[in-house]
Amino acid sequence: MNARRPALDIAVAGGGMVGAACALALAQREFSVALLEAREPAVWRADEPEDLRVIALAPSSARLLDELGVWRGIEAARVSPYRCMRVWDAASGAGLAFDAAREGRAQLGWIVENKLVARTLWDALEGAGVRRACPAQVETFSQREDRVMLDLAEGEPLSASLLVIADGAGSRLREQAGIAARGRDYGQRAVVAHVATERGHECTAWQRFTAEGPIALLPLRDGRSSIVWSLPEARAREMLALDDEGFCAAAGMASDFRLGRITATTPRASFPLRLQVAERFATGRCVLLGDAAHAVHPLAGQGANLGLRDVAELAATLGDEHDAGRDFTAPHVLQRYARRRRSAGTLDARGFDAIERMFAWQSPAWTAARGLGMRAIDVLEPLKRRLSAHAAGTT
Ligand SMILES: Cc1cc2nc3c(=O)[nH]c(=O)nc-3n(C[C@H](O)[C@H](O)[C@H](O)COP(=O)(O)OP(=O)(O)OC[C@H]3O[C@@H](n4cnc5c(N)ncnc54)[C@H](O)[C@@H]3O)c2cc1C
């Protein structure tokens, strides 16, 4: 090893779904990469019931995972394609219907366990030549003229030409890089549980917007549905404290019994919700991606999908410079990535925030206007197709 050069081209801090996908994508572009993760991702097992954390994966994400060589394994293991989406407003009764068949697609996306995606990526790292370090919590880092020096809680310090910060929504490394984040705490929690329903889910993602927040019923492969119910903190705590019967009755009411009576099949969990977008996605020799760069409301099911789009953009931007023998850490290169993804991420984050606000306002005049607007959009097929293509990441 040349002692004057950093040990690695790129160090990725954080091995969640986004950081692991990033390490894999960069290794495919011939960079020397290390992934530093504080806690090893849980092992996924086919004989265990579906994990409570599931996400809706968009076609753009499945495409990236396919390019990384892991999608087939994930798809074969356990995913649930959803072919339709029904969104409706409790107050006005108006709704929007999206149908994959009408758009000439087999499905709109897939409901997948986070754990399955994260662990499959993790297991693929070594075969791709990524140096996987775990437990390896990055405590601090310092930027030098030609490298970033990383201090780990365990083991020797590391040097790399570039640091990718992917340590999630509570990113301490983003703060250390001197990047602030703007947004707001929704004062809400998402309550999640897997439930059985009286009627079949019809491979449809159902979401009803109520005055308190949206409740989604996402189709699982075994016929059950996964509830993601965003509620004000106090109400969420009430829902968590109820017995199964009380919770299912409340969830049934909130979803207007669209799938009939609900029966509990798992315990419940909850996650705090906030909107947060970093003011910059790059500084010096550091770039941000995933939830460390943007955390969004789950109502559109897009957080991880946005993160995986960051990965695709970063790997393409850096990879093209590397292939051409140019300095991939040059400020204009990192800024190109940062500009593109910050602008796309901010637009989406603000868009989801606007939807959240739009359904939170309940004045009679506003409710009537919202209902009219939704009914108008529902019959405008070209506009719906554009919205759907945007969610799919195919625009
Ligand atoms: C209720 C809910 C529903 C959601 N539904 C959807 C959906 O339907 N579709 C969708 O696309 N998204 C959804 N999301 C969002 C999605 O879950 C996140 O966007 C995604 O998991 C973020 O991944 P990440 O890798 O950026 O961060 P994380 O998963 O938070 O990973 C960060 C990793 O960094 C590690 N780490 C932290 N600090 C350090 C350090 N100092 N050194 C080393 N490692 C460190 C952590 O251990 C962790 O493994 C949902 C979110 C919630 C809460």
The ligand as an SDF file (V2000), in Angstrom:
LIG
                    3D

 53 58  0  0  0  0  0  0  0  0999 V2000
  -43.5770    3.6680    9.7140 C   0  0  0  0  0  0  0  0  0  0  0  0
  -42.6860    3.8500    8.5340 C   0  0  0  0  0  0  0  0  0  0  0  0
  -43.0940    3.3850    7.3000 C   0  0  0  0  0  0  0  0  0  0  0  0
  -42.2620    3.5400    6.1700 C   0  0  0  0  0  0  0  0  0  0  0  0
  -42.7130    3.1000    4.9690 N   0  0  0  0  0  0  0  0  0  0  0  0
  -41.9190    3.2540    3.8830 C   0  0  0  0  0  0  0  0  0  0  0  0
  -42.3490    2.7950    2.6040 C   0  0  0  0  0  0  0  0  0  0  0  0
  -43.4520    2.2410    2.4530 O   0  0  0  0  0  0  0  0  0  0  0  0
  -41.5390    2.9790    1.5330 N   0  0  0  0  0  0  0  0  0  0  0  0
  -40.3120    3.5900    1.6650 C   0  0  0  0  0  0  0  0  0  0  0  0
  -39.6190    3.7370    0.6500 O   0  0  0  0  0  0  0  0  0  0  0  0
  -39.8820    4.0290    2.8650 N   0  0  0  0  0  0  0  0  0  0  0  0
  -40.6450    3.8890    3.9710 C   0  0  0  0  0  0  0  0  0  0  0  0
  -40.2030    4.3330    5.1880 N   0  0  0  0  0  0  0  0  0  0  0  0
  -38.8760    4.9730    5.2970 C   0  0  0  0  0  0  0  0  0  0  0  0
  -37.7230    3.9640    5.3460 C   0  0  0  0  0  0  0  0  0  0  0  0
  -37.9300    3.0300    6.3670 O   0  0  0  0  0  0  0  0  0  0  0  0
  -36.4130    4.7270    5.5520 C   0  0  0  0  0  0  0  0  0  0  0  0
  -36.3270    5.7760    4.6200 O   0  0  0  0  0  0  0  0  0  0  0  0
  -35.1820    3.8350    5.3620 C   0  0  0  0  0  0  0  0  0  0  0  0
  -35.2600    2.6850    6.1650 O   0  0  0  0  0  0  0  0  0  0  0  0
  -33.9170    4.6310    5.6750 C   0  0  0  0  0  0  0  0  0  0  0  0
  -32.7820    3.8200    5.4650 O   0  0  0  0  0  0  0  0  0  0  0  0
  -31.3190    4.3810    5.7940 P   0  0  0  0  0  0  0  0  0  0  0  0
  -30.3970    3.2620    5.4070 O   0  0  0  0  0  0  0  0  0  0  0  0
  -31.1180    5.7180    5.1920 O   0  0  0  0  0  0  0  0  0  0  0  0
  -31.2970    4.6190    7.3620 O   0  0  0  0  0  0  0  0  0  0  0  0
  -31.3770    3.5680    8.5620 P   0  0  0  0  0  0  0  0  0  0  0  0
  -32.2000    2.4000    8.2150 O   0  0  0  0  0  0  0  0  0  0  0  0
  -31.7700    4.3640    9.7670 O   0  0  0  0  0  0  0  0  0  0  0  0
  -29.8790    3.0350    8.7210 O   0  0  0  0  0  0  0  0  0  0  0  0
  -28.8570    3.7930    9.3260 C   0  0  0  0  0  0  0  0  0  0  0  0
  -27.7880    2.8150    9.8090 C   0  0  0  0  0  0  0  0  0  0  0  0
  -26.6570    3.5460   10.2730 O   0  0  0  0  0  0  0  0  0  0  0  0
  -26.1390    2.9070   11.4330 C   0  0  0  0  0  0  0  0  0  0  0  0
  -25.3920    3.9360   12.1730 N   0  0  0  0  0  0  0  0  0  0  0  0
  -25.8960    5.0100   12.8300 C   0  0  0  0  0  0  0  0  0  0  0  0
  -24.8910    5.7620   13.3190 N   0  0  0  0  0  0  0  0  0  0  0  0
  -23.7320    5.1630   12.9410 C   0  0  0  0  0  0  0  0  0  0  0  0
  -22.3490    5.4690   13.1400 C   0  0  0  0  0  0  0  0  0  0  0  0
  -21.9720    6.5640   13.8200 N   0  0  0  0  0  0  0  0  0  0  0  0
  -21.4290    4.6290   12.6450 N   0  0  0  0  0  0  0  0  0  0  0  0
  -21.7730    3.4990   11.9500 C   0  0  0  0  0  0  0  0  0  0  0  0
  -23.0890    3.1730   11.7380 N   0  0  0  0  0  0  0  0  0  0  0  0
  -24.0340    3.9920   12.2290 C   0  0  0  0  0  0  0  0  0  0  0  0
  -27.3670    2.3720   12.1540 C   0  0  0  0  0  0  0  0  0  0  0  0
  -27.0300    1.3090   13.0230 O   0  0  0  0  0  0  0  0  0  0  0  0
  -28.2280    1.9430   10.9740 C   0  0  0  0  0  0  0  0  0  0  0  0
  -28.0260    0.5840   10.6320 O   0  0  0  0  0  0  0  0  0  0  0  0
  -41.0100    4.1930    6.3120 C   0  0  0  0  0  0  0  0  0  0  0  0
  -40.5860    4.6620    7.5610 C   0  0  0  0  0  0  0  0  0  0  0  0
  -41.4260    4.5000    8.6750 C   0  0  0  0  0  0  0  0  0  0  0  0
  -40.9780    5.0240   10.0070 C   0  0  0  0  0  0  0  0  0  0  0  0
  1  2  1  0
  2  3  1  0
  2 52  2  0
  3  4  2  0
  4  5  1  0
  4 50  1  0
  5  6  2  0
  6  7  1  0
  6 13  1  0
  7  8  2  0
  7  9  1  0
  9 10  1  0
 10 11  2  0
 10 12  1  0
 12 13  2  0
 13 14  1  0
 14 15  1  0
 14 50  1  0
 15 16  1  0
 16 17  1  0
 16 18  1  0
 18 19  1  0
 18 20  1  0
 20 21  1  0
 20 22  1  0
 22 23  1  0
 23 24  1  0
 24 25  2  0
 24 26  1  0
 24 27  1  0
 27 28  1  0
 28 29  2  0
 28 30  1  0
 28 31  1  0
 31 32  1  0
 32 33  1  0
 33 34  1  0
 33 48  1  0
 34 35  1  0
 35 36  1  0
 35 46  1  0
 36 37  1  0
 36 45  1  0
 37 38  2  0
 38 39  1  0
 39 40  1  0
 39 45  2  0
 40 41  1  0
 40 42  2  0
 42 43  1  0
 43 44  2  0
 44 45  1  0
 46 47  1  0
 46 48  1  0
 48 49  1  0
 50 51  2  0
 51 52  1  0
 52 53  1  0
M  END
$$$$
